[in-house]
Amino acid sequence: MLNKINIEKIYSDYMDSKQEKNYEKRYKGKEGYYHGSASGFCSRKIYYQSIEKAEETNKPNAKSNRIMRLGTIVHEDFEKAFSLYNNNIYNKLIYNKDSNKKKNNIKEKQIEFLIENEIIIDELNVRGFYDLVVKCGGEVFLYDIKTMGSWPWKSKIAKGGTGAPSHHLQLATYGMAIKKEFGRLDGMYLLYYNKDNSDMRQIEVPMITLAQSENYWRNINEEHKMGLPKFKLGSSPVEEWNCSYCNYYDHCKPPYKKRWYQKSMVQIKLCFLLVKEKEKLKSR
């Protein structure tokens, strides 16, 4: 009898219920806004999501949902840590290591974390949720937490990588709203977390990205006024392999899926084999 219990399905159902609750809380009734998290994505995909409001035809499978759930759990842990720090007496003493500092300086430097709040940029029709704003000594800093596996980590973070361009645009989208709300923004940072080995890396995003993000969303708005964007590599889609993993693939019907997918997979397998060979040589 015990063997008939499908543990995998139980967990999948649990994740589905969590996603439904998250949709009800965050997105229901506000589907017409562009998602800040879609910054740098395929223009056609954004059109289907926020203008046409099309139903997803290629939803993630159970394994993909489990992988994404790990990222959510890491985010939730960070949120709990920031909340604990906000309420912790040691927050008031964090800058008290130097005995020469005066108490009024300690208060001035006290850190406050603002966690998971909504932003809306009406003039660009963009809405989203930032991960973390840090207020310290009158300065304001913005953080976005990104989780990824070892493969994208090697290509985007390791050896001096600066992360994904879309992540820069997403952070800067939130940054526009934060700068307007607080009257200043003194720095933007991506905090990357490797889900496979728990490595962490903080990357500063240039402030010039604020203007780039604004231009991106203005272009999206203008393009969508003309209707569904045409296929154009670089914007619709951004990269060839994106189509193979798009939630709107069957609805969109992009050309050359097999060729794009096979080409991408061959490249990925070759790179993976090369990395394994290099690791073998290092271990000898």
N, C-alpha and C positions, 0 to 999 in steps of 0.2 A: 504493500500500500504506500509506503514511504517513497518508493522509487517513482511513483506517479506524480509527485509534487514537482511542479515546474518552477524552480527557484528563479531561473532567468526571467520567466514571464512575470513573476511576482514583482521583481525589481523593475522591469520595464513598465509595468502598470503604475508603479509608484512614481517613476520618472515622468510618465505621461500626466499624472495628476498634478505633479509639481509644476510642469510646464503650463498646464491649463490655468492653474491658480496665478502663475506669474503673468500670463496673458491678460487675465481678468483684471489684475491689479494695475498693470503698467500700460496696456495698449488698447483695451476695449474702449471704443468710442473716440479714439485718437488715431485711427489707422491712416488718416489723411496726411499726417506729418511724415516727412522723411526721417529715417532713423539716423541718429548721429553715428551709430556703430556701423552704418553702411558706407561711411566715408571712403572714397577711393575704389568702390566696387563698380561692377558693370552697370552702365547707365540703363540698359534694358531691364536688368534685374530690379533696380530701384524703381523704375517705372511700373513694373508689374506689382511690386510690393505696396507702393504708396499712392500711385495715381489710378491704376486699373483695379487695385486691391484684389488681384487674382488669387485663387486658391492654389496653394502649393501642390504641384503634381509629383514631385520627387522628394518626399520627406526623408530625413536621415533614418537609417535603420537602427536597430537596438544597440548594436556595438558602437556606432557613432554617437548615439545619445549617452552611452556610458562614458565615453571619452570626454564629451562636453560636460558631463556631470562632474567629473573630477575637477575641471576648471572652476565650476561653480562652488564646489566644496572649498577649494583653496581660497577663492574670493571671500566666502563666508567666514573662514578662519581669520583672514586679515581684518575683516570688519570687526570681528569680536575682539581682536587684539587692539585695534585702534580705539574701540569703545572702552575697553578696560583701561587703556592708557589715559583717556580723557578723564576718567574717574579716579585715577590712581594718585595718591599723594606724592609719589616720586616725580610726577610730571612737574610739580612746583619746585623740585630740587634738582632737576636735570642739569641746570646750568650753574649749580652751586658747587662744582668741583673746585673752583678757584676761590679760596677763602677770602681773597681781597675784594671780591664782587659784593656790591651792596644789595640789600634786600629789594630795593625798588627796581634795580636792574634785573633781578630774578623774575619779578612779576612782569616786567616789560617783555622779557624773552620767553615767557611761558607759551608752550605750544598748545594749539587747539586743532583737533581733527574734525573735519566735516565729512560725513561718510554717506555715499550712495544717495545723492540728491538729484532731483530732476532739473534739467535745463531746457528752455524753449527759446528759440531764435525765430520770432514770428516773421521777420522780414525775409528770412530764407526758408521758412516753413520746415525748420529742423527741430527735432526734439530728441532728448536722450537722457542718460543718467551717468554722471561722472562717478568714479570710484572714490577719490579722496582729494580734498582740499586741505592744505596745511597752512594755518595762520601762525606766524611766529615773529614777534617783535615788530609788528606793523606790516610785515611782508606777507605775500600770498603766493603759495606754490600749488601746482596742480599735478596729480599723479594718476596714471592709469595702469592697472595691473593686468598683465597678459600671461597666460599659461600656454605652454607648447611642449611637444615631445622632442626627443633628441634629434630627429632628422631635421625639422625646420630650425632647431637651435643651431645646428652646425652650419647651415647655410645662411642664417640671418643674424646670429648673435656671436658665435664663436669667432675668434681671430679678428676682433675689432669691428664686427658687424654692428650696424646701428638700428636693426629691427626692420619691420615691414613698412614701406611707405604709407600704406593704408592706415597703419596704427598711428603714424605721425599726424595724418590728416584728421583722424578721429579725435585724438587728444587735442589738437588745435581747434577743432569744432567746439569742444567743451570749453576750451580756453577763451574763445570769443565771448561766450556767455559769462564766464567767471570774471573776466576783465571788466565787462560792463556792470556786473553786480557789485563788485568790490572796488571799482575805480582803479584797479591796478592788477597786474599779474607779473610776478618776479621770476618765474621759472616754470618749465613744464618737463615732466619726467615720465618715462615708461619704465615700469618695474617688471622685468621678465622673470618667470619662474618655470624651470624645467620640471615637468611632471614625472620624468623618468628617474632623475637623480637628485632633485631638489636644489640644483644650482640656481643662483639668483644673480641678476645683472640689472643695474640701474643705468639708463641711458637718457641723457639730456636732449630734449628736442629744441631746435633753434626757434627763437621767437618769430622769425620771419615766416614760419609755417602758419601763423595766424592769418596772414594775408593770402597765402596759398590756399588755405582751407576756405576762406571766404570766396575766393575766385572760383574754386571748385563747385561750391554749392550754387553760386550765381549762374554758372554755366549749366549745371544740371537743371535749374529752374527754367532757364531760357530754352534749353533743348527740349524739355518736356512740354513746353507750350506748343511745340510743333507736332506733338504726338509721339508715338512709339519710335525711339531712335533706331536708325538702320544699323546693321552689323558693320562694325568698324573696329578692327583690332587696335587695342590701346585704350579704348573706352567702352566698347560693346562687342566682345568682352575686353577686359583689361589684358588678360593673358589667355592663350589658347586653351590651356588645361582647365581653366575655371569652369567651362561649360559642362565638363563631365561630372562636376560635383554640385551643379546648380539645382536649387529646389524647384526651379521653374523650367527645367530642361524640356519636358514634354510639351509644355504650353508654348515655349519660345521656339522650339524646333530649329536650333542653330545648325549651320552646315558643318560637314566634315567631322562629326563627333568621333567616328572610329579612328580616323587618321590622327586627330588631335589627341585622343585618349591613348592610342597605341604609341605615338611618338613620345608623349609625356612619360608613359610607363617604362618604355625602353630607356629613356634618359635617367629616370629615377633608379631603375635596377642597376644600370651601369655605374652610376655614382655610388650606390650603396655597396656594390662589389669592390669598387676602388677604395672606399673608406675601410672596409673589412680587411682588404689586403694590406693597407697601410698600418692598421692596428696590429696585424700579425707580425709585420716586420719590426714594429716597435717593441713587441713583447719578446722577440728573440734575443 
